Amino acid sequence: MKMNGLTKEEVIKRKQAGLINTGTVIKTKSIGQILYTNIFTWFNLLNILIAIGIILTGSYKNTLFLGVVVWNAVIGIFQEIRSKTVIDRLSVLASPTASVIRDGKKEKVSIDELVLDDICEYVNGSQICADSIILEGKCEVNESLLTGESEPVFKKEGDEILSGSFVVSGRVYSKIIHVGNDNYVNNITKKAKYIKKINSEILLSTKKFVKIVSFFILPIFALLFLKQVFVQNSEISEAYISSSAAIIGMIPSGLILLCSMVMALSTIRLGRKNILVQEMYCVETLARVNVLCLDKTGTITEGKMQVKKFVSVNEKYDDKRFKGELAQYIYAMENDNQTSLAIKDILKQPDTLWNCVERREFSSEKKWGMASFENSGSYYFGAAEKFVDKDDENLKDKILQYQKQGNRVLGFAKSYEDEKELLGYVVISDMVKKDVNETFEFLKKQGIKIKVLSGDNVYTVASVAMEAGVEDADKYIDASSLDTDKKVKKAALEYNIFGRVTPNQKCLIVEALKEAGYVTGMVGDGTNDVMALKESDCSIAMKNGSEAAGNVSNIILLNSDFESIPQIFNEGRRDINNLQRSSALFLMKTVFSIAMAIIFMILPFTYPFEPIQMTLISSTIIGIPSFILALEPNYNIVKGKFFNNVLRKAVPAGLSMVINTCIALFVATVADTSDVNRGTWVFVGLMCASMVELFVVCRPFNIMRTILVVLMYGVLFVCIFAFGNIFSLEQITFEMIIYGLITYIIMLIVRMFMLKKAVG
């Protein structure tokens, strides 16, 4: 059937009528959304309300903390826009396209440029981008992303194919019947592309902590304020200012911003290396992966096939006849995969092509493809063992020898009634990538297990894996011998190399590893990898792979280079390790503020701090250092739970600050000082304890950390000695300096002893 498709004028009319496939490409946040999410937050609202109250008291200097809030928002907006720019630019390179016929010519267009009644061509690996009716051809469609069912569904002329499904075999021409939000996939998910929810430990734990703190903030503020007004008989304005200082200290307002900023910077750095991160928190997830599953072809090997030998095994077929009929099959299939191209390089197109009446593209489930010709019968091409006589031990041994050398052996057979008779086979090689050994050595040192899942013969896969340096590549199994899901899941924990794996078995293997407690990563590029990519904790696709694989993956390697994997692991580990260090500073302040608020509800004193004083500590000890430390290279293996690791550092640090502050309060009380003088003593105690914690967090020292500590100490000293009145501090006396120096040294010794004991 001659396909003309729509004319240019018809396309324009449909676009003007709004009959366009918009809303099908998932985009990054708009500038407006970025501004909204960074400005209109719960903590920003709380800070603004506190500031309004302080302004009403006339103590304008105590609104300085708003500068930190604004600065946090500016940084967050700037980094998100930078990240958006990089992702949008790279997304153009990775964006899905459709093969469409217009004005009688085939062309590629973005899927959101399709219009109603467009005629599209779909082949193996194509994702259906709009609900359509098949006009010509047959195919098998995987609808697992829509229905959860993994079995391919056969579709023929007149059948409907749904957006969100993808073709696993065959070739069809179909007419679009729904566009945009009218598509089936949009009706059930409001998205035309499957996006996996990221299980980010950092994001979930920080949000949970923020919610818990939010629950306590207002009650503590109310109790502290009422106690100071009705018990201490403080002025309402003074009580409000000091109570506000307690609340400001509790708010970890920069924590979520810090996490987002660090992840955004990783996204930008990886983007510069042609790695598209479709969800920035998945970099963290990959860094926690301890089992990496991957395909062989295109990952370990170049994916560039080369024919080594044609072998005829049927006495009725000489070499010429065997190659001639194989050529008829190859050119009838109209398939330009790497295997077909390698054969076409040697076997030229016959002068007269046979009339093909039926064709079935290669299926990962069946392991063969088929073409039927008028007056010539049906031919099959696929895994050699599917066609070898089970009693022909000699032939099986010959094929096995080729496979053990890392070659693929594909059989060519003809059907006679219900039986398939092998005519011969083709030996094809695929070179192992040059630097892949270094990548596997890196993964081995990181303690990451490798599972190779391939549809090829198990001996071929094992041989290639051994050559590539995969650890324990001698633990292999033919997955076709695993006839139940239970056996597949059991084998997943016992073997590392799997041959003749079906797409469903790949998914089961990933599922079994997750059930066993592993954090799983999946690298794939084919349609047969889609279900496993979807099931894994973190999925990586190659740009030169199928559309369906890219659409369900968290990360896309735009250069299709497996050697990029270590860079992603390193970025993730850098993020987690640095965020653990920096988050401890934020939580340290929160622990301190909550504890001090509770203590001063009991003690017969007003809360000794003002917001401007907490702003000084927050900026010099927490804010600036945490952002700088979060950008350092740190590629250590991630151990333990993020929040547990942070609390182990933050709680002792916060309590140390509480103890030193209470000691300073005791000294000031014994000396019978005024409230203002007492506040200065207490601030000196807090400052010295905070300086100790900054010193502890920055260990081990390098040039950058040394400069950071010296600079922050210097800023603190300048502020309290030169601008003490601005920060509501009295003149720093000689006694305060001696006290601060002694407590600094003692606390530093105690903290270092505690850390040494914890490590020991």
C-alpha distance (Angstrom), angle and dihedral (degrees) to the residues before:
residue distance angle dihedral
M1 . . .
K2 3.80 . .
M3 3.81 109.9 .
N4 3.82 115.0 -154.0
G5 3.79 100.1 162.5
L6 3.78 123.7 -169.4
T7 3.77 123.5 -27.8
K8 3.79 122.4 -121.1
E9 3.81 90.1 -105.5
E10 3.83 92.1 51.5
V11 3.81 90.7 51.3
I12 3.82 91.4 51.3
K13 3.82 91.8 49.5
R14 3.81 91.7 51.6
K15 3.79 91.9 48.6
Q16 3.80 90.2 51.2
A17 3.81 88.9 50.1
G18 3.81 90.6 52.3
L19 3.82 93.5 -113.4
I20 3.80 92.1 136.3
N21 3.78 130.1 124.3
T22 3.81 95.4 -113.5
G23 3.78 123.6 155.2
T24 3.80 93.5 38.6
V25 3.80 98.4 105.4
I26 3.78 113.8 72.2
K27 3.79 107.9 -129.9
T28 3.77 134.4 -166.4
K29 3.80 120.1 -101.3
S30 3.77 116.0 -68.5
I31 3.81 119.1 -116.7
G32 3.80 87.8 -105.4
Q33 3.80 92.0 53.7
I34 3.81 91.1 48.7
L35 3.81 91.0 51.7
Y36 3.81 91.9 46.4
T37 3.82 96.7 49.0
N38 3.81 93.0 46.9
I39 3.81 97.6 44.0
F40 3.80 105.0 34.9
T41 3.80 101.4 57.3
W42 3.79 129.6 136.3
F43 3.80 93.1 -114.6
N44 3.80 93.4 47.0
L45 3.81 88.9 52.6
L46 3.80 91.0 48.3
N47 3.81 91.9 48.9
I48 3.81 91.4 49.3
L49 3.82 92.1 50.1
I50 3.82 90.3 49.6
A51 3.81 90.1 48.4
I52 3.82 92.3 50.8
G53 3.80 89.5 53.9
I54 3.81 91.7 48.8
I55 3.82 91.2 49.1
L56 3.80 88.7 54.2
T57 3.83 88.6 56.3
G58 3.81 89.8 54.7
S59 3.82 94.5 -121.9
Y60 3.79 94.7 126.1
K61 3.80 95.8 165.6
N62 3.81 89.6 65.1
T63 3.80 89.4 65.9
L64 3.81 89.3 71.1
F65 3.81 88.4 105.0
L66 3.81 87.1 72.8
G67 3.80 87.0 69.7
V68 3.80 88.4 62.1
V69 3.81 90.4 48.2
V70 3.81 91.7 50.8
W71 3.80 91.9 45.1
N72 3.80 90.8 50.8
A73 3.79 90.7 51.5
V74 3.82 92.4 47.0
I75 3.81 92.0 50.9
G76 3.80 91.5 46.2
I77 3.80 92.7 49.7
F78 3.81 93.0 45.0
Q79 3.81 94.4 49.9
E80 3.81 93.8 44.6
I81 3.80 91.0 50.9
R82 3.81 90.2 48.4
S83 3.79 90.0 49.5
K84 3.81 91.2 46.4
T85 3.81 91.0 51.7
V86 3.81 92.4 52.7
I87 3.82 94.3 44.5
D88 3.81 93.3 46.3
R89 3.79 91.0 50.4
L90 3.79 93.0 49.2
S91 3.80 92.5 41.5
V92 3.79 88.8 63.7
L93 3.81 87.4 61.9
A94 3.81 92.5 47.2
S95 3.80 99.2 35.1
P96 3.82 115.8 127.4
T97 3.78 117.9 -107.5
A98 3.78 133.6 -169.1
S99 3.78 130.9 -138.4
V100 3.80 104.3 -126.0
I101 3.80 134.2 176.0
R102 3.79 116.0 -133.6
D103 3.80 127.5 164.0
G104 3.80 87.4 -0.1
K105 3.82 92.7 -60.4
K106 3.79 130.6 107.3
E107 3.81 115.8 -124.5
K108 3.80 140.3 163.1
V109 3.80 118.9 -116.4
S110 3.79 134.6 169.0
I111 3.79 110.6 -93.3
D112 3.80 91.1 -119.4
E113 3.82 88.3 59.3
L114 3.80 93.1 61.8
V115 3.80 118.0 109.9
L116 3.79 136.0 -159.5
D117 3.84 113.3 -71.8
D118 3.82 93.6 18.7
I119 3.81 112.6 148.0
C120 3.82 112.4 -130.6
E121 3.78 131.8 -170.9
Y122 3.80 117.2 -138.7
V123 3.81 125.1 -169.4
N124 3.80 136.0 170.4
G125 3.82 108.3 -47.0
S126 3.81 96.4 18.5
Q127 3.79 118.2 132.2
I128 3.79 114.8 -136.9
C129 3.80 103.5 -118.4
A130 3.82 99.7 -173.6
D131 3.80 135.8 17.1
S132 3.81 106.6 -88.8
I133 3.81 145.9 171.9
I134 3.82 117.3 -126.1
L135 3.80 111.5 -118.1
E136 3.79 97.9 177.2
G137 3.80 138.1 5.1
K138 3.79 138.5 24.2
C139 3.77 132.1 -98.7
E140 3.77 146.0 162.8
V141 3.79 114.9 -117.9
N142 3.80 128.5 -160.0
E143 3.81 110.1 -144.3
S144 3.82 96.7 176.1
L145 3.81 93.0 119.5
L146 3.81 88.1 58.8
T147 3.80 105.1 32.6
G148 3.81 105.4 16.2
E149 3.82 89.4 -123.7
S150 3.80 111.5 129.7
E151 3.82 99.1 -163.5
P152 3.84 113.0 103.0
V153 3.82 115.2 -115.5
F154 3.81 118.9 -136.8
K155 3.81 114.0 -127.3
K156 3.81 129.0 -171.7
E157 3.80 140.0 172.7
G158 3.81 111.0 -43.6
D159 3.83 94.7 20.9
E160 3.79 122.2 121.4
I161 3.82 120.1 -120.7
L162 3.80 118.8 -160.9
S163 3.78 131.5 -135.1
G164 3.79 111.9 -107.7
S165 3.81 93.9 37.9
F166 3.81 121.8 98.0
V167 3.79 138.3 -146.3
V168 3.81 116.5 -107.6
S169 3.80 97.5 177.1
G170 3.78 139.4 1.4
R171 3.79 135.5 33.2
V172 3.80 128.0 -98.5
Y173 3.78 141.3 173.8
S174 3.80 112.9 -143.3
K175 3.81 139.3 177.4
I176 3.80 119.7 -129.5
I177 3.81 112.9 -117.6
H178 3.83 100.1 172.1
V179 3.80 131.3 34.1
G180 3.80 136.0 -170.1
N181 3.79 115.7 -19.0
D182 3.81 91.9 2.0
N183 3.81 90.6 69.2
Y184 3.79 116.4 109.7
V185 3.79 93.8 -121.2
N186 3.81 91.0 54.9
N187 3.77 91.4 51.9
I188 3.80 91.6 58.2
T189 3.81 102.7 34.0
K190 3.81 107.4 10.4
K191 3.81 85.0 -128.0
A192 3.78 131.3 92.1
K193 3.75 93.6 -156.3
Y194 3.78 127.8 52.7
I195 3.81 112.4 -115.3
K196 3.76 117.0 -173.6
K197 3.78 118.5 -135.8
I198 3.77 107.6 -115.3
N199 3.78 116.3 -126.1
S200 3.81 95.1 -146.3
E201 3.77 112.2 176.2
I202 3.81 91.3 -165.2
L203 3.80 94.7 50.5
L204 3.80 95.1 43.6
S205 3.81 95.4 45.2
T206 3.81 95.3 46.1
K207 3.81 92.3 47.7
K208 3.80 90.4 48.0
F209 3.80 91.3 50.4
V210 3.80 91.7 48.1
K211 3.82 90.4 51.6
I212 3.81 91.5 51.0
V213 3.81 92.2 49.1
S214 3.81 90.7 46.4
F215 3.80 89.3 56.6
F216 3.83 91.8 58.5
I217 3.80 100.6 38.8
L218 3.81 102.1 81.0
P219 3.85 96.9 40.5
I220 3.82 91.1 49.7
F221 3.80 91.3 47.5
A222 3.81 91.6 50.0
L223 3.81 94.9 47.1
L224 3.81 93.8 45.8
F225 3.81 92.5 47.1
L226 3.82 94.4 47.1
K227 3.81 92.3 46.1
Q228 3.81 92.1 53.2
V229 3.81 93.8 45.8
F230 3.81 100.1 43.1
V231 3.82 102.5 26.3
Q232 3.81 103.1 29.9
N233 3.81 92.4 33.0
S234 3.80 89.4 -134.8
E235 3.77 122.4 166.8
I236 3.80 111.3 -92.4
S237 3.82 91.3 -121.6
E238 3.83 92.7 50.7
A239 3.81 92.1 46.0
Y240 3.80 90.9 49.2
I241 3.83 93.2 49.8
S242 3.81 95.1 48.0
S243 3.82 92.7 43.6
S244 3.80 88.6 49.9
A245 3.80 89.2 54.4
A246 3.81 89.4 57.0
I247 3.80 91.8 50.7
I248 3.80 94.2 45.4
G249 3.79 89.0 53.2
M250 3.81 91.2 53.0
I251 3.79 95.6 51.6
P252 3.84 111.0 94.3
S253 3.81 87.7 -162.7
G254 3.78 95.5 156.4
L255 3.79 96.4 47.0
I256 3.80 100.6 84.8
L257 3.80 89.3 38.0
L258 3.80 89.6 53.6
C259 3.81 91.6 51.0
S260 3.80 92.6 48.5
M261 3.80 92.8 45.1
V262 3.80 93.9 50.5
M263 3.81 91.6 48.6
A264 3.81 91.0 46.2
L265 3.80 91.1 52.7
S266 3.80 89.6 50.9
T267 3.79 89.0 51.6
I268 3.81 89.4 52.5
R269 3.81 94.0 46.9
L270 3.81 92.2 48.4
G271 3.80 90.4 45.5
R272 3.79 89.3 59.1
K273 3.80 86.6 57.1
N274 3.83 92.7 53.1
I275 3.80 94.2 -101.6
L276 3.80 113.5 132.8
V277 3.81 112.6 -152.1
Q278 3.80 106.9 -161.9
E279 3.83 93.9 -173.4
M280 3.80 114.9 26.1
Y281 3.82 97.3 -148.4
C282 3.83 90.9 59.3
V283 3.83 88.0 78.0
E284 3.80 86.9 68.5
T285 3.82 91.3 47.6
L286 3.81 92.0 52.7
A287 3.80 90.4 51.0
R288 3.82 88.2 59.4
V289 3.81 93.5 49.3
N290 3.80 113.0 120.7
V291 3.82 97.9 173.8
L292 3.79 121.7 47.8
C293 3.80 118.3 -167.3
L294 3.78 119.1 -164.2
D295 3.76 144.9 167.0
K296 3.80 122.0 -116.3
T297 3.78 104.9 -135.4
G298 3.79 113.5 74.3
T299 3.79 91.9 2.1
I300 3.79 106.7 60.1
T301 3.80 93.2 12.1
E302 3.79 131.5 47.0
G303 3.80 92.5 -110.8
K304 3.81 88.6 -132.9
M305 3.79 106.0 123.2
Q306 3.78 123.6 -149.6
V307 3.81 124.2 -168.6
K308 3.80 111.1 -128.9
K309 3.79 100.2 176.2
F310 3.82 146.1 -2.9
V311 3.81 111.9 -147.4
S312 3.83 123.7 -170.7
V313 3.81 113.4 -157.8
N314 3.82 101.3 172.7
E315 3.80 116.6 92.9
K316 3.82 90.7 -143.4
Y317 3.79 90.6 58.4
D318 3.75 125.2 69.5
D319 3.79 119.9 -166.8
K320 3.82 94.1 -91.9
R321 3.80 95.4 51.0
F322 3.80 92.2 44.7
K323 3.82 92.4 52.7
G324 3.81 91.9 42.5
E325 3.80 95.2 55.5
L326 3.81 91.5 41.2
A327 3.82 88.1 54.2
Q328 3.81 90.1 51.9
Y329 3.79 89.0 53.9
I330 3.82 96.1 45.3
Y331 3.81 95.0 49.5
A332 3.82 92.5 42.8
M333 3.81 91.3 57.4
E334 3.83 92.5 60.4
N335 3.79 87.7 -150.6
D336 3.79 120.6 147.1
N337 3.80 100.4 -169.4
Q338 3.81 118.7 136.6
T339 3.82 93.8 -95.7
S340 3.81 93.3 52.1
L341 3.80 92.4 45.9
A342 3.81 91.4 51.3
I343 3.82 90.9 53.1
K344 3.81 92.2 43.8
D345 3.80 89.0 55.0
I346 3.81 87.4 66.8
L347 3.80 104.8 25.2
K348 3.77 110.4 57.7
Q349 3.79 121.8 -150.8
P350 3.84 111.9 -82.1
D351 3.80 116.2 -112.1
T352 3.80 89.9 -122.0
L353 3.78 119.1 35.6
W354 3.80 119.9 -151.5
N355 3.78 118.5 -119.1
C356 3.83 106.3 -100.3
V357 3.80 111.3 -150.4
E358 3.81 98.5 177.2
R359 3.77 136.0 13.7
R360 3.79 134.7 -178.5
E361 3.77 117.1 -167.5
F362 3.80 119.5 -132.0
S363 3.80 111.1 -73.1
S364 3.80 122.7 -151.8
E365 3.79 88.3 -147.5
K366 3.83 97.4 51.4
K367 3.83 95.6 30.4
W368 3.81 93.1 -138.2
G369 3.80 144.2 75.5
M370 3.83 127.5 -144.7
A371 3.80 140.0 -152.9
S372 3.82 126.9 -174.8
F373 3.80 120.6 -157.2
E374 3.78 130.8 -160.0
N375 3.84 108.9 -102.8
S376 3.85 91.7 -5.4
G377 3.82 106.2 73.6
S378 3.80 132.8 -132.1
Y379 3.80 126.7 -45.9
Y380 3.79 129.5 -163.3
F381 3.81 129.6 -157.9
G382 3.80 125.8 -173.9
A383 3.79 145.0 78.2
A384 3.82 106.6 13.7
E385 3.80 94.9 -138.9
K386 3.81 89.4 61.6
F387 3.81 89.2 69.4
V388 3.83 105.3 30.6
D389 3.80 116.5 108.5
K390 3.80 106.2 -109.1
D391 3.81 90.1 -134.2
D392 3.81 95.4 52.3
E393 3.81 97.5 95.4
N394 3.81 93.5 164.7
L395 3.83 93.3 58.1
K396 3.80 92.2 42.6
D397 3.82 89.8 53.5
K398 3.82 92.2 50.5
I399 3.79 92.0 50.6
L400 3.80 90.8 45.3
Q401 3.81 91.5 55.6
Y402 3.80 91.2 55.3
Q403 3.80 90.7 47.8
K404 3.80 93.2 50.1
Q405 3.80 87.2 56.4
G406 3.81 88.6 60.3
N407 3.81 96.9 -100.0
R408 3.78 128.0 136.0
V409 3.80 114.2 -127.2
L410 3.80 115.8 -157.8
G411 3.78 121.2 -170.3
F412 3.82 125.9 -143.0
A413 3.80 114.2 -154.2
K414 3.79 140.5 171.2
S415 3.78 124.3 -144.4
Y416 3.77 121.1 -124.9
E417 3.79 108.3 -173.0
D418 3.84 104.4 -53.9
E419 3.80 97.6 -15.7
K420 3.78 131.8 80.6
E421 3.81 115.4 -141.2
L422 3.80 117.8 -156.6
L423 3.80 112.6 -124.6
G424 3.79 96.6 -179.7
Y425 3.76 144.6 -57.9
V426 3.79 141.3 -109.4
V427 3.81 122.5 -134.7
I428 3.80 111.7 -147.0
S429 3.79 129.0 -178.0
D430 3.78 130.2 -157.7
M431 3.81 117.8 -164.9
V432 3.81 120.2 -125.1
K433 3.81 110.7 -117.6
K434 3.79 114.8 -98.6
D435 3.81 101.2 -122.2
V436 3.79 99.1 29.6
N437 3.84 91.9 103.6
E438 3.80 89.8 63.1
T439 3.80 90.6 51.3
F440 3.80 92.9 52.1
E441 3.80 90.3 45.6
F442 3.82 88.7 53.8
L443 3.81 91.6 49.4
K444 3.81 90.8 47.9
K445 3.82 91.6 53.2
Q446 3.79 89.2 50.2
G447 3.80 90.3 56.0
I448 3.81 94.0 -114.2
K449 3.80 117.3 150.1
I450 3.81 117.5 -137.4
K451 3.80 124.4 -142.5
V452 3.81 116.4 -173.7
L453 3.81 111.8 -156.2
S454 3.80 114.0 -172.5
G455 3.77 138.9 160.5
D456 3.81 90.0 -142.0
N457 3.79 126.3 97.0
V458 3.79 110.8 -67.1
Y459 3.83 93.8 -124.2
T460 3.80 90.6 52.5
V461 3.79 90.9 49.5
A462 3.82 93.8 46.0
S463 3.82 92.0 48.9
V464 3.80 92.5 50.8
A465 3.82 91.5 45.0
M466 3.81 91.4 52.1
E467 3.80 91.3 49.2
A468 3.81 89.9 49.6
G469 3.80 92.0 52.2
V470 3.81 99.8 -110.5
E471 3.80 108.5 167.2
D472 3.84 116.5 -114.2
A473 3.80 92.0 5.8
D474 3.81 87.6 157.1
K475 3.82 88.9 74.3
Y476 3.80 97.4 85.5
I477 3.78 137.3 144.9
D478 3.79 138.4 -173.9
A479 3.81 103.6 -118.3
S480 3.81 91.3 -156.4
S481 3.81 86.2 73.9
L482 3.82 90.4 60.2
D483 3.79 102.6 87.4
T484 3.82 99.8 172.2
D485 3.80 135.1 50.6
K486 3.79 89.5 -121.5
K487 3.81 91.7 57.8
V488 3.80 91.4 48.1
K489 3.81 92.0 51.8
K490 3.80 91.9 47.1
A491 3.80 91.3 49.8
A492 3.81 90.5 49.6
L493 3.80 89.4 69.8
E494 3.81 96.3 41.7
Y495 3.82 105.2 43.1
N496 3.80 135.7 49.6
I497 3.81 102.8 -166.2
F498 3.80 121.4 56.2
G499 3.79 124.2 -174.6
R500 3.81 129.7 -170.8
V501 3.80 89.8 21.3
T502 3.79 118.0 170.9
P503 3.83 120.9 -143.1
N504 3.80 90.5 -107.3
Q505 3.81 91.4 51.6
K506 3.81 90.7 51.6
C507 3.78 88.3 55.4
L508 3.82 91.7 47.5
I509 3.81 91.3 51.2
V510 3.81 91.8 53.1
E511 3.80 90.0 45.4
A512 3.82 91.7 51.1
L513 3.80 92.0 50.6
K514 3.81 91.0 51.1
E515 3.81 90.8 48.9
A516 3.81 88.2 52.9
G517 3.80 89.9 57.6
Y518 3.79 100.1 -99.7
V519 3.79 123.5 138.3
T520 3.78 102.0 -130.2
G521 3.77 132.9 -150.4
M522 3.81 123.8 -171.3
V523 3.80 126.7 -159.9
G524 3.79 116.3 -167.9
D525 3.76 144.6 141.6
G526 3.78 107.0 -171.1
T527 3.76 138.2 80.9
N528 3.80 88.0 -112.4
D529 3.83 89.0 62.9
V530 3.81 96.6 55.4
M531 3.81 99.1 94.3
A532 3.81 92.3 46.4
L533 3.81 91.0 47.0
K534 3.79 89.2 51.3
E535 3.82 92.8 48.4
S536 3.82 97.1 47.5
D537 3.80 124.1 92.8
C538 3.80 90.9 -122.9
S539 3.80 124.5 15.5
I540 3.80 129.5 -161.1
A541 3.79 125.1 -168.7
M542 3.79 133.4 -171.3
K543 3.81 117.6 -119.7
N544 3.82 91.6 -132.4
G545 3.81 91.0 54.0
S546 3.78 129.8 90.9
E547 3.81 122.8 -54.3
A548 3.79 90.8 -122.3
A549 3.81 92.5 56.1
G550 3.80 91.9 50.9
N551 3.79 92.9 46.7
V552 3.81 95.2 58.7
S553 3.81 96.8 39.9
N554 3.79 128.3 100.3
I555 3.80 94.1 -149.4
I556 3.81 130.7 31.4
L557 3.81 121.9 -160.7
L558 3.80 100.5 -143.5
N559 3.80 91.7 -166.4
S560 3.84 89.9 46.2
D561 3.79 87.6 -130.2
F562 3.82 116.7 149.6
E563 3.81 88.1 -164.5
S564 3.84 87.0 74.1
I565 3.82 90.3 72.5
P566 3.85 95.9 88.7
Q567 3.81 89.8 55.3
I568 3.82 90.8 57.3
F569 3.81 92.3 46.5
N570 3.80 90.4 50.1
E571 3.80 92.8 49.0
G572 3.79 91.1 51.0
R573 3.78 93.4 48.5
R574 3.76 90.8 46.6
D575 3.81 89.2 54.1
I576 3.81 96.3 46.8
N577 3.81 97.6 43.5
N578 3.79 94.5 45.6
L579 3.80 93.6 43.7
Q580 3.80 90.1 51.9
R581 3.79 88.8 54.4
S582 3.82 95.3 44.5
S583 3.81 96.4 40.4
A584 3.80 89.2 57.4
L585 3.82 87.9 65.2
F586 3.82 92.7 53.0
L587 3.79 94.5 46.0
M588 3.80 91.3 44.3
K589 3.82 88.9 62.6
T590 3.81 91.7 46.5
V591 3.83 92.7 50.3
F592 3.80 89.8 48.1
S593 3.81 94.5 48.0
I594 3.80 95.2 48.0
A595 3.81 92.3 47.3
M596 3.82 93.0 46.9
A597 3.81 92.4 48.1
I598 3.80 90.8 53.2
I599 3.82 92.0 45.9
F600 3.82 92.7 51.2
M601 3.79 91.0 49.5
I602 3.80 84.8 65.2
L603 3.83 103.1 34.8
P604 3.82 119.1 79.0
F605 3.81 92.5 -118.8
T606 3.76 135.4 94.1
Y607 3.79 116.7 -109.1
P608 3.83 101.8 -83.1
F609 3.81 101.7 -144.5
E610 3.78 135.0 77.6
P611 3.83 125.4 -152.0
I612 3.81 92.7 -108.5
Q613 3.81 90.3 57.1
M614 3.81 92.3 51.1
T615 3.81 88.4 47.5
L616 3.81 89.8 56.7
I617 3.82 92.2 51.0
S618 3.81 92.4 42.4
S619 3.79 92.8 52.3
T620 3.81 101.6 42.5
I621 3.81 101.4 33.8
I622 3.80 101.6 30.3
G623 3.80 118.1 11.6
I624 3.81 104.5 46.4
P625 3.85 96.6 33.7
S626 3.81 93.7 46.7
F627 3.80 93.1 53.9
I628 3.80 93.1 46.7
L629 3.81 94.4 45.3
A630 3.81 90.5 48.5
L631 3.82 91.0 63.2
E632 3.81 97.4 55.1
P633 3.81 122.2 111.3
N634 3.81 108.6 -103.4
Y635 3.79 118.1 160.3
N636 3.81 100.9 168.4
I637 3.80 117.5 139.6
V638 3.80 111.0 -91.6
K639 3.80 112.8 -114.3
G640 3.79 131.3 -176.3
K641 3.79 131.3 -4.2
F642 3.79 117.1 -42.3
F643 3.80 97.8 -130.0
N644 3.81 94.2 42.3
N645 3.81 90.0 51.9
V646 3.81 91.0 49.4
L647 3.82 94.2 47.4
R648 3.81 91.6 49.4
K649 3.80 86.9 62.1
A650 3.79 101.0 32.4
V651 3.82 101.3 49.1
P652 3.86 97.2 53.5
A653 3.81 89.2 43.1
G654 3.81 93.3 49.7
L655 3.80 92.8 46.2
S656 3.82 91.0 48.5
M657 3.80 88.2 55.3
V658 3.81 90.1 49.2
I659 3.81 92.6 50.5
N660 3.81 94.3 48.5
T661 3.80 91.8 45.7
C662 3.82 90.9 50.6
I663 3.82 90.6 49.2
A664 3.81 89.0 52.7
L665 3.81 89.0 49.4
F666 3.81 90.1 51.4
V667 3.82 92.2 50.0
A668 3.81 91.5 48.7
T669 3.81 91.7 47.6
V670 3.82 92.9 49.9
A671 3.81 88.6 49.4
D672 3.82 86.9 53.0
T673 3.80 94.6 -130.9
S674 3.79 127.8 172.5
D675 3.81 121.7 -95.6
V676 3.82 92.0 -100.7
N677 3.80 92.5 46.7
R678 3.80 90.0 46.1
G679 3.80 88.7 52.6
T680 3.81 90.3 53.3
W681 3.81 91.7 50.8
V682 3.79 91.2 49.1
F683 3.81 91.5 47.7
V684 3.82 90.4 52.3
G685 3.81 88.6 52.2
L686 3.81 91.4 49.6
M687 3.80 92.3 45.2
C688 3.82 93.8 51.7
A689 3.81 92.0 47.4
S690 3.82 90.4 48.2
M691 3.80 91.5 49.8
V692 3.80 89.5 53.3
E693 3.80 91.1 52.4
L694 3.81 92.0 49.5
F695 3.81 88.1 51.6
V696 3.83 90.6 50.2
V697 3.81 94.5 47.6
C698 3.81 92.5 49.9
R699 3.79 94.3 56.4
P700 3.00 129.5 147.7
F701 3.78 90.8 48.4
N702 3.77 126.0 -137.4
I703 3.80 128.9 169.2
M704 3.80 94.6 -84.1
R705 3.81 95.1 47.7
T706 3.80 91.9 45.3
I707 3.80 90.9 53.2
L708 3.81 89.7 46.4
V709 3.83 94.1 53.3
V710 3.81 94.0 44.2
L711 3.81 91.4 47.1
M712 3.83 94.6 48.7
Y713 3.81 91.6 45.9
G714 3.81 88.3 50.1
V715 3.81 93.0 50.8
L716 3.81 90.5 50.5
F717 3.81 93.0 50.0
V718 3.81 92.9 47.9
C719 3.81 91.1 49.5
I720 3.80 96.7 49.9
F721 3.82 97.7 38.9
A722 3.81 101.2 37.2
F723 3.82 102.0 27.0
G724 3.79 102.8 25.2
N725 3.81 93.5 130.8
I726 3.82 91.0 57.7
F727 3.81 88.9 56.0
S728 3.85 92.2 47.1
L729 3.81 92.4 -108.5
E730 3.79 127.8 139.5
Q731 3.79 121.2 -131.5
I732 3.81 109.3 -62.5
T733 3.80 105.5 -115.4
F734 3.79 130.1 -149.2
E735 3.83 88.9 -109.7
M736 3.80 90.9 55.4
I737 3.82 91.3 50.3
I738 3.82 92.0 50.6
Y739 3.80 90.8 46.0
G740 3.80 91.5 48.9
L741 3.80 93.1 47.9
I742 3.81 93.4 48.9
T743 3.81 94.8 46.1
Y744 3.81 91.0 45.4
I745 3.80 91.7 55.0
I746 3.81 94.4 42.9
M747 3.80 93.7 46.4
L748 3.80 91.9 46.6
I749 3.82 90.8 52.9
V750 3.82 91.5 46.7
R751 3.82 93.5 47.9
M752 3.80 92.8 47.2
F753 3.81 89.6 49.8
M754 3.82 90.6 49.6
L755 3.80 91.3 50.2
K756 3.78 92.7 47.3
K757 3.80 90.7 50.3
A758 3.82 91.4 47.6
V759 3.82 91.1 52.4
G760 3.79 92.0 44.5
